Amino acid sequence: IRKDSVNRSRSTLKGKIAEQMAPLLPEFPFNPADARFIGSPIDYIIFDGLTEVADEKSRDIRIVFMDVKHGTGTLTRTQRIIRDAVENKAVSWQTMKIADS
């Protein structure tokens, strides 16, 4: 039982490391500088093209929500709901202004 617990713990730790290291992997399809790790409920928000915007080489970006899975991992119920909201374009922008005190 103890060995099984250690193996599961090790697997979980490997997954957490892989999540944070994903932008450094060759198969990561975006500029790593455009990726922001948030960890929960999804791993990344990627501002695809932001580096070119900052360098004044472009004016366009695409915002991508990404979750990294290790092995045969699947999306959680919450992640599926977030994915569906994004795919259904249930996304908006708000600016919050705080009054001077």
N, C-alpha and C positions, 0 to 999 in steps of 0.2 A: 504494500500500500504506500509506504513512504517513497519507494523508488518511482512509482507511478506519479505521485504528487510532485516529485522533483522534476520528472520529465515534462509534465504539463506546465510547471512553472517556467522551466527552461524554454519551452516552446512559446509561451506567452511573452517572455522577455525578448526572444528573437524577433517576434512579430512587432513589438514596440520599437525595437531598434530599427527594423526594416522600414517601419512607417516614417521615422524621422530622417532616415538616410536616403529615402526614395529619390529625392531630387539629384542626388549624386550618382545614381545608377545610370548606366548607358542607355537603358530602355526608357528612362523618364522622358516623355515627349515634349517638355516645355523647358524654357530657360529657367534654371534653378533660382535665379534672382527674382523671378516673377512669382514664386511660390511662397505662401505664408502658411506655416504649420499652426493649426489651432487645436488639433488633437481630439476634440469632442464637440459635437456629435459626429463630425466628419474630420478627416485629417488635414485637408488643405483647401484653401481658396487660392486659386491661381489667377493672377491678373496677366493673362497671356498678352504679351506685347508691351507691357508697362516699361520695360527697360528701353525699348525704342522710343516710347513717348518721352521718357525722362531725358533721353539723348536728343530730343527734338527731331527724330528721324521718322516719326509716325504720329498720327493723332487717334489711332484706333486701337482698342483693346477688346479682348473677349474675356469674360469672367467664367471660370470653370470651378465647380465644386468637385473635389476628388477624395475618395477614400482608398487607402492602400490596404490590400489584403495579402496576407502571407499564406502560402499553400492553398488549401481549398476553402479558405474563409468566404463567408457570404455576408451580405449586408444585413444589419440588424433591422428590426421593424422600424425604428426611428429613422435610420438611414434610408430605407426604402421610401418612407413618407417624404423625407427631404428631397430625394431624387425625383419623386413624382411631382412635387411642388415646383421644382426647377423646370422639369420637362413640360409642365402645364403652364409655364410662364407666370406662376403665382409669386412673382418677385417684384419688389418695389424699392424705391430710394426714399429716405427721409433725412432731413437735416434738423438737428436739435440745436436750438440756440439757447444759451444760458445767459440770463440777465446779469449785468454787472451788479456787484453788491455795494 
